Amino acid sequence: MSAHLPVLVAEVVAGLNPQPGGLYVDGTFGRGGYATAILAAAPCRVVGIDRDGTAIAHGRALAEAVDGRLTLVEGCFGAMAAIAADLALPPVDGVTLDLGVSSPQLDEASRGFSFRHDGPLDMRMGQHGTTAADLVETLDEGDLANLIYQFGEERLSRRIARAIVMARTVQPITTTLQLADIVRRAIGRASDGIDPATRTFQALRIAVNDELGELDRGLDAAEQILKPGGRLAVVSFHSLEDRRVKTFLTERADTGPSGSRHLPPVARTRPASFRALARKPVTAGQAELSVNPRARSAKLRVAERLERAP
């Protein structure tokens, strides 16, 4: 089992700029990589949130080691505003989100995230709700094709959906390697070297965990709990996530169209609530890529909360 290496951790900490006495929310605690780095950067406090109870249990040793500066909460980061209210937190100085699935979740076959290890076709980050096997078994061919196309950006989604529906008439599809084999046989080897099952597994995982809806809720919640001058740092791993983060920050920075050279500028209807700290996302350098290939698709966007109410 490989150790989890947090992606762009130095850049995330630099973006948050932790201050003594500050309060920060790590909405995707995982194995605690970001939280550990934030706590090491300044004598501050961190609230770590994760829907995976295993991650919270794993983090208890860190919480004990930092003398009460880390509070752990099992829950969804989309509910961080409600969590902050339950904990009676003041407005916070920073929020960070590391989207997608963690390395320990991929490595543990029983979680069903990986097409390289055989396990039950589960993919739930928490312990409740619909599994990937449920979706594969119950969705009709059209809905399955749409899901794989929209969430996996897979252009051969119809061929894959047809193969899945045919295969499930023979026997239920209940394991990861069953599904991966069906997808590989349906579309063949990719010229780019990426496993043919990658996009289908991504699509099912996003659907099972409502990851895009959770991201939308999390961005709104971060806007609610950040104090003016607080920082939001979000690491995404595919275009669906990054596009949502970029759109959110663009809308919050400028709520009206910017006009064009043929038309006069359109007046803003309300003040901006965020200011992006860079026009382009931060990506990993060669040194990090050499030790952590997972970083190759990572993009970090950092923004500062302004005075406007959410």
N, C-alpha and C positions, 0 to 999 in steps of 0.2 A: 504494500500500500504506500503510495507516494505522499509526502508531506504537502500540505497546502501552502502555496506561496502566494501571498496577496499581491495583486497586480497594481503597478504604479503607486505603491504605498508611499514612497518619498514625495511624489508629486501631489498625492491626496493630502498629506500632512502639510506640505507647503501651501496648498490652496486653502486649507482650513485655517492655517496660521494659529495654532492653539496658544492661548494666553493663560497665565496663572489665574486661578479662580474661575476659569471658563467652564461652560457646560456644553457638552457635545453629544449628539445622538448618532450612533452607528446603527442604521436601520437594517443592516444585513450582517449581523455579528459573525456568523460562520464559525471559523476557528479562532477568531479574535485578532487577526493580523492588523487590521486598521486600528482597532481599539487599543491594542498594545502600543502601537506607534504613537498614537495621540497622547496616551497617558505618559509615555516616555518623553514627549516633546515639551511638556509643561505640567506643573502641579495643578491639574484640572480634574474635572469629573466627566465620566462617560456613561450614558445609558445605552446598553446594547440590546437590540431587539432581533429576534429570529423566530420564524414560525416552526423551525425544526427543533423539537425538544432535545434531540441528541446534541445539537450545537450548544444549547443553553446548559445542559449538564456538563459538557466538556469545558465550558467557560467558568465554572464555579471555582476551580483552582486559581485562575487568574484573578477573579474577584477577591478571593481571600488574600492573595499576594499583594494587592495594591491598597490594602487597608481601607476598604469602603469607598474607594473612588470610582468603582465600577458597579453599576446596577444592571442586572440582567432581567429581561422580560420576554416570556414566550408569547409571541403574537406576530401579526403582520405589520410591516412598516407602513402600509396604507392606513393603518389605524393609529399612527404615532401621535396625532393630535389628541385623540381620546386617551391614549396611554399617558401622554404628558399631563393631561388633566387629572387622571387617576393618581398620578404620582405628585400632583401639586407642583409641577415644575414651573419655574419662571421662564420667560422667553429665552431661547437657547442661542449659543454663539456659533453653532455649526451643526450641519447634518451631512452625513455621507451615506451613499448607497453604492453597493457593489452588486450589480444585477446578474441574473442568471444562476447557474448551478455551480456549486463549489466542488473542488477536487475530491474531498472526502465522500461527497454524495455520489460522484461518478465512480469512485474506486470501490464502493460498497455494492456488490452485485445485487444484494437483496433489495436495494432501493429502486432498481429497475430503470436507471437513467442511461446506462451505457449499453451500446450495441457491441462492445468488445468483451463483455462478461455476461454469462448467462444468468438470468435471474427472473423473478416475476415481473411482468410488464406493469409496473406500478407508476413511478415518476412523481408521486406526491411529495412535496417538500415538507408538508405537515403530515398528520396521521389520519386525516379525515377526508371524505369526499370521493368524487369519481376518480377512478384510476385510468391509466392509458388503455389497459385491457378492456375496460368498460366502453370507452369510445370506439376502439377498434371493432368491438363486437356489435355495437348497437347503431352506430351512425350509418345512414344509407350511403350509397356510393357517391352521390352528388355532394352531400354535406362533408363527407370524408375528403373528397378531392378539394373542395373549397378550403377546408381547414389546413390541409397540407400546403396548398398554394399560398394562402394568406399568411400563415404563421411560419412556414418553412421557406417561403419564396422559391418553391420547387416547381419548375416549369413542366415537369413530367408528372404532375400530381394526379391527373386522371388515369394514367397508366398504372400508377401505384395503387390508387384506390380500387381500380378494377381487379388488380391482382389480390389485394387484401380480401375483398368481398368473395372472390372465387375460392381463396384458401380457407376462409372461415366456414364455408359450406362443407368442407371435408372434415375439419376439426377446429375446435376453438383455438384462437391465438392467445396464448397466456404467458409466453416468455419473450425476453428481449431478443434472443438469438433466432427464435422463430420469425419474428417480425423483420429483423434485419435481413435474414435470408430471403424472405419474400420480396423485400424491396430491391435487394441486389439482383435477384433473378429477373425482376420486372424491368429494370432500367439499365442493367449492365454497369461496367466499370466506367468511372468518370475520367476524362482526360486530364483534369486538374489534380488528380491524386487524392482528392477528398473522398472518404467512404460514401458510397451512394446512399446509405441509410441516414447520414448526418442530418439532412434537412427535414426528413420525416420525423425523426426522433425529436428534433428541436420543436417542430410544430405541435406534436402531441404534448410535450412538456409544457409549452407555453399555454396550451388550452387547459390542461389538467390543473395548472396552478393559477390560471387567470393572470399571467404575468404582466400583460400590457395594461389591463384594468388596474392591477395593483400598483404599477408604476404611475399611472395617472393619479390615483388616490394618494400615493406617497408624495408626489410633487406638490399637490394641493396642500397636503398636511404640512410639508416642510415650509411652505409659504406662510402657513398659519402660526407655526411655533417659533420661527426664526425672529430674532430681534433685529432692528435696523443695524446694519453693519455686519450681521452674521453671514456666514458663508455656507453655500450648498455645493457639494462635490459629488458628482455622479459618474460612475464608471459603467459603461455599457459595452456589450460584446457583439452586437449585430445591428444592422441598419434599422430594424423595426424599433429597437430601444432608443438608439441614438437620435433617430428622427423625432421621436416623441419628446425627448429631453430638449432638443434644439427648438422644436416648435413651441414648447412651454415657455422657454426663456425668451424667445422672440416675441411671443404674445405679451408676456409680462413686461418686456422692455419697451415695447412700442405697440400700443393697442389699436392703432389705426394704420391704414396703408401709407406707405412712404411717398406715394405719388410717383410721377415719372417726369422726364424732361419735357414732355408735352403738356403736362397738367400741373396746376399748382399743388403744393403740399397739402395733405389733409391734416387738419388739426387733431391732436390727440384728444380723446374723450375723457381720459383720466391719467393721473401720473403713473409712471412706471413703478413696478414693485421689485424688479431685479435688474442688476447690471452685470452682464457677462464680463468676466475678467480677461477673456481672450476671444477673438473672433473664431479661431479654429480650435478643435479639440486637441488635447495633449495625447500623444501616443508614446509607446515604449521605445526606448533606445536599444541599440544593438547589444549592449551589455546585459540588459534585462532579458531580451529575447533569447540570448545564448543559454540562460539558465532556467527560463520559464517560457516555453513556447506558447502557453495559454495567453500570454500577453500580446500576441501578434495582432489580434483583432480588437484589442481594448482601446476605448476612447474615453478620455476624461474631460468633462465640462465643469467649470467652476464659475459660480456667480455670487454676487454680493447682494444681500437683502437691503432694499431701500426703505424709505419712511412710509410709503403708502400702505394702508391697511389691506389685508388680503381680500 
